[in-house]
């Protein structure tokens, strides 16, 4: 698969759209920096989610999130999805909010 400059630019914009999500995960689970090697895995997972129907996946995942840290990440992630793809994630946000009153 050959990528042109437009493809690379689009991928870069999507990646930057999830900066808050990745930063939250890093700050929460890698505060001392020992998990640097795991960052690639997080980036790959974020890319996989971005390629899928992000709203449906986030809503389904959000309904299963029960602790405060996971719910906080879900809220940040949904905000990134909304801003990056200009989609309405209010249903997913409602589900996340209801799992962590």
C-alpha positions as a Markdown table, in Angstrom:
| # | Residue | x | y | z |
|---|---|---|---|---|
| 1 | Unk | 0.0 | 0.0 | 0.0 |
| 2 | Unk | 1.5 | 3.3 | -1.1 |
| 3 | Unk | 0.8 | 6.3 | 1.1 |
| 4 | Unk | 0.7 | 9.8 | -0.4 |
| 5 | Unk | 1.2 | 13.0 | 1.5 |
| 6 | Unk | -2.5 | 13.4 | 2.0 |
| 7 | Unk | -2.7 | 10.0 | 3.7 |
| 8 | Unk | 0.2 | 10.8 | 6.0 |
| 9 | Unk | -1.3 | 14.2 | 6.8 |
| 10 | Unk | -4.7 | 12.6 | 7.7 |
| 11 | Unk | -3.0 | 9.9 | 9.9 |
| 12 | Unk | -1.0 | 12.6 | 11.7 |
| 13 | Unk | -4.2 | 14.6 | 12.3 |
| 14 | Unk | -6.0 | 11.6 | 13.7 |
| 15 | Unk | -3.0 | 10.7 | 15.9 |
| 16 | Unk | -2.9 | 14.2 | 17.3 |
| 17 | Unk | -6.6 | 14.0 | 17.9 |
| 18 | Unk | -6.0 | 11.3 | 20.5 |
| 19 | Unk | -3.1 | 13.1 | 22.3 |
| 20 | Unk | -5.2 | 13.7 | 25.4 |
| 21 | Unk | -6.2 | 10.0 | 25.7 |
| 22 | Unk | -2.6 | 8.8 | 25.3 |
| 23 | Unk | -1.3 | 11.5 | 27.7 |
| 24 | Unk | -3.9 | 10.4 | 30.3 |
| 25 | Unk | -2.9 | 6.7 | 30.0 |
| 26 | Unk | 0.8 | 7.6 | 30.2 |
| 27 | Unk | 0.3 | 9.8 | 33.3 |
| 28 | Unk | -1.9 | 7.2 | 35.0 |
| 29 | Unk | -0.1 | 4.0 | 34.2 |
| 30 | Unk | 3.5 | 5.0 | 33.4 |
| 31 | Unk | 4.3 | 7.9 | 35.8 |
| 32 | Unk | 7.9 | 6.7 | 36.2 |
| 33 | Unk | 8.5 | 6.1 | 32.5 |
| 34 | Unk | 9.3 | 2.4 | 32.8 |
| 35 | Unk | 6.6 | 1.5 | 30.3 |
| 36 | Unk | 8.0 | 3.4 | 27.4 |
| 37 | Unk | 8.2 | 0.2 | 25.4 |
| 38 | Unk | 4.4 | -0.3 | 25.8 |
| 39 | Unk | 3.7 | 3.1 | 24.2 |
| 40 | Unk | 3.8 | 1.6 | 20.7 |
| 41 | Unk | 1.2 | -0.9 | 21.7 |
| 42 | Unk | -1.1 | 1.9 | 23.0 |
| 43 | Unk | -0.6 | 3.9 | 19.8 |
| 44 | Unk | -1.4 | 0.8 | 17.7 |
| 45 | Unk | -4.6 | 0.2 | 19.8 |
| 46 | Unk | -5.6 | 3.8 | 19.4 |
| 47 | Unk | -5.1 | 3.6 | 15.6 |
| 48 | Unk | -7.2 | 0.4 | 15.5 |
| 49 | Unk | -10.0 | 2.1 | 17.3 |
| 50 | Unk | -9.8 | 5.1 | 15.1 |
| 51 | Unk | -10.2 | 3.0 | 12.0 |
| 52 | Unk | -13.3 | 1.2 | 13.4 |
| 53 | Unk | -16.6 | 2.8 | 14.0 |
| 54 | Unk | -15.4 | 4.7 | 17.1 |
| 55 | Unk | -18.7 | 5.8 | 18.4 |
| 56 | Unk | -20.2 | 2.3 | 18.6 |
| 57 | Unk | -17.0 | 0.8 | 20.1 |
| 58 | Unk | -16.8 | 3.5 | 22.7 |
| 59 | Unk | -20.4 | 3.1 | 23.7 |
| 60 | Unk | -20.0 | -0.6 | 24.1 |
| 61 | Unk | -16.8 | -0.3 | 26.0 |
| 62 | Unk | -18.2 | 2.6 | 28.0 |
| 63 | Unk | -21.1 | 0.4 | 29.3 |
| 64 | Unk | -18.5 | -1.9 | 30.9 |
| 65 | Unk | -16.3 | 0.7 | 32.5 |
| 66 | Unk | -17.0 | 0.9 | 36.3 |
| 67 | Unk | -14.1 | 2.4 | 38.1 |
| 68 | Unk | -13.2 | 6.1 | 38.2 |
| 69 | Unk | -9.9 | 5.9 | 36.3 |
| 70 | Unk | -11.4 | 3.9 | 33.4 |
| 71 | Unk | -14.4 | 6.2 | 33.3 |
| 72 | Unk | -12.2 | 9.3 | 33.2 |
| 73 | Unk | -10.2 | 7.8 | 30.4 |
| 74 | Unk | -13.4 | 6.9 | 28.6 |
| 75 | Unk | -14.6 | 10.5 | 28.9 |
| 76 | Unk | -11.3 | 11.9 | 27.5 |
| 77 | Unk | -11.3 | 9.3 | 24.7 |
| 78 | Unk | -14.9 | 10.1 | 23.7 |
| 79 | Unk | -14.0 | 13.8 | 23.7 |
| 80 | Unk | -11.1 | 13.0 | 21.4 |
| 81 | Unk | -13.3 | 10.8 | 19.1 |
| 82 | Unk | -15.9 | 13.7 | 18.9 |
| 83 | Unk | -13.3 | 16.3 | 18.1 |
| 84 | Unk | -11.2 | 14.2 | 15.7 |
| 85 | Unk | -14.1 | 12.7 | 13.7 |
| 86 | Unk | -16.7 | 15.4 | 14.3 |
| 87 | Unk | -19.3 | 12.8 | 15.5 |
| 88 | Unk | -21.9 | 12.9 | 18.2 |
| 89 | Unk | -20.8 | 10.7 | 21.1 |
| 90 | Unk | -23.5 | 11.9 | 23.6 |
| 91 | Unk | -25.1 | 8.5 | 23.9 |
| 92 | Unk | -21.7 | 6.9 | 24.7 |
| 93 | Unk | -20.9 | 9.7 | 27.1 |
| 94 | Unk | -24.3 | 9.1 | 28.9 |
| 95 | Unk | -23.4 | 5.4 | 29.3 |
| 96 | Unk | -20.0 | 6.2 | 30.7 |
| 97 | Unk | -21.5 | 8.7 | 33.1 |
| 98 | Unk | -24.1 | 6.3 | 34.3 |
| 99 | Unk | -21.5 | 3.6 | 35.1 |
| 100 | Unk | -19.6 | 6.0 | 37.5 |
| 101 | Unk | -22.2 | 8.3 | 39.2 |
